[in-house]
Amino acid sequence: MSEQAHRLSDLERELTLLSRHFIAARGPRIGQSLERSAYVLLTRLEVGDPLTLKELAHTFQVDVSTINRQVSAMLRNGLVERIPDPEGGMARKFRPTALGLERLEADRAISRAGTTRLIEASGWTGERTEQFLTLLVEFNQSIEQLEGLTWSRAGRPDTPSSATD
């Protein structure tokens, strides 16, 4: 196996472990009220303009029927609301409600606490954590560019400067 193949194999394993550690760090979801799909959808809707079902499906690269089921459950629970297209189009768009944003922030606080536990347990300095964050943002933005999908980071003052370049 070539050096590049070994490196990519190691990277794949480490990314798999990172996702496992991150989910485990959030704990058994004690105190969290949102389904994982609602958490991710609200995270996307909070930072950008309202989106249609088709736009959400494209953003998450899933079938429209999957997004429709997830958004329908969120509508029933008062987490999102359906609004007319602000630009006058025929399709309805979705945006988070105050309740949805409140529950997202409450769950996010639990998630941040788990992330904090991981970083503190690692013994990383603030500088090392910032370097890691910068690399993750660059990596995610590269993937978004490759896929033609952007994840808005607007209004996030805590994002490193490289994230807005």
N, C-alpha and C positions, 0 to 999 in steps of 0.2 A: 504494500500500500504506500502511495506517495506521501510526502510530508503534508501536502495540502489536504489529502484525503483524511489523514489522521487528525489534522487540525479541525476539519469540518465535522468529523465524527465526534471529537471531543466537545465541540461547540454544541452540537445537537444534544448530546447527553447533558451538558451543563444547563442548556435552556430548558430541557425537560425537568431537571432537578429544581431549577429556579421556579418554574411554574408550580411544582409540587410544594416547595417550601413556602411560596407566597400564599397559596391557598391554605396550607396548614397553619401558617402564622395568623391568619385571620380567625383561626379557632373554629370550633364546631358551630359557628354562626349563632352562638348564644347572644341574645340581645338584638340580633339583626332581624329586620322585618321584611327585607326585600328578597325576592328570588334573585338568583345570580343574573338571569337574563334581564330583569327589570333594572338591576344595579348598572349593568353595562349600557343598556339603552338610555337610562336617565343620565348617565355620565356623558354620553354623546349629545343628547338633546340639550343639556344645560349650557353647553359652550358654543352652540351655533344657532342658526336660524331654525325655525320649525321645519320638519321634514315630512314628506309623504311616506306611505308604506313602501312604495317602490324605491324611493331614495334610501330609506332605512335598510331595505333588503340588499341594495347595492353596496351600501356602506359596510354591512356585516357579511357580505358575500353568502347570503342564505336565500332560500326560496321565499317569495312574497307570502306564501301561506304560513310559513314559520313565523315571520314577523307579524303577520296579521293575528295569529293566536296569542303571541306575546303581548302585543299592543292592546288587543281586546281585553285581556286579563288586567292590564294596567288601567285601562279605561274604567272597567268595573270597580276597581279598587281606588279610583280617584287619583291615580298617580300622574296621568297625562290627560290632556283634553284635546278634542278635535276642533280645529279652527278652519275657517275659509282661508284659501291661499291669499296671503297679503298682496300678492302681485296680480290677483284677479283670475288665476287659473281655475280650472274645474275641480282639480283634485283637492281633497281635504288634507290638511297638514296636522302634525301633532307637536305639542310642546308640553313640557312638564308643568304640573300644577304646583301651587305652594306646598301642598301636602307631599307631593312627589319629591320636591327639592328638600323638604324638611327631613323626610325619611332617608333620602340619599345621604344627606349630611350626617345624620345619626349613624347610619351604617358605615359611612366613610371614616368617622371618628374611630370606630372599632377596628376597621381595616388599618388605619394609620397606626393605631396602638400596636397591632401585630407587626407591622413593618418596623416600627420603632424598636420593638423587642428584638427583631432579627438584626437590625443595624447595631444596636447596643451590644448584643451577644457576640457580634463579629469583632467588636473592638475598633471598628473603623472610625477615623476622625471625620470631622465635618468636611474637610478637603477631599478625603478619599470618597466619601459618599457623594459629594458634588461631581467628582470625576465620573463615578459610576452612572449617576443620573444623566450627565451630559452625553455619555456614550449610549445609554439606552434611548435617549431622545433622538440622537443622530441615527441610530439603528432603526428605530420605528419610523422616522421620517423617510429614510431611504426605502423602506418597504412600502410605505404609503405612496411614494413617488413611483416606484416600480409598478404598483398595482393601480395607479391612477386614483387612489382614494386618499383623501386628507382627513385628518382628525384635528379639528380646530383646537388650538391652544390659546385662543384669544381670551383676554380677561383673566389670565392665570399669571399674576405677578410673581409667583414663586417658581416659574419655569426658568431654567437657565437661559442666558442670552442667546446661546447657540440654537435654541428651539424656535426662535422667531426670525432667524436669518433666512 
